């Protein structure tokens, strides 16, 4: 089983579903700040899920495959914390968000190093 591909596809699915849900069902229920958090979460989740899926389907390189996992983890932590705050989680969740951002950066760095070695 290609677990990276499965998790990448699931994070992509959730990003689309949650993005649509936020735009249509939550737009009158969330504050302007909450809607902004929701939008940012979706904006970052979608391309990173797509990148992780592309890596899962086409990469045999160990560093690049690790980058795919960094993108999945980044999406769960970064987008997940923003979605949670938009829905009313305590603002201290905002301290978790940068950990997901660092995971995204690690993923891109691993892609760069892996690509330079191939």
HELIX and SHEET records of a PDB file:
HELIX    1   1 UNK A    3  UNK A   24  1                                  22    
HELIX    2   2 UNK A   32  UNK A   58  1                                  27    
HELIX    3   3 UNK A   62  UNK A   74  1                                  13    
HELIX    4   4 UNK A   75  UNK A   79  3                                   5    
HELIX    5   5 UNK A   80  UNK A   86  1                                   7    
HELIX    6   6 UNK A   91  UNK A   93  5                                   3    
HELIX    7   7 UNK A   94  UNK A  117  1                                  24    
END                                                                             
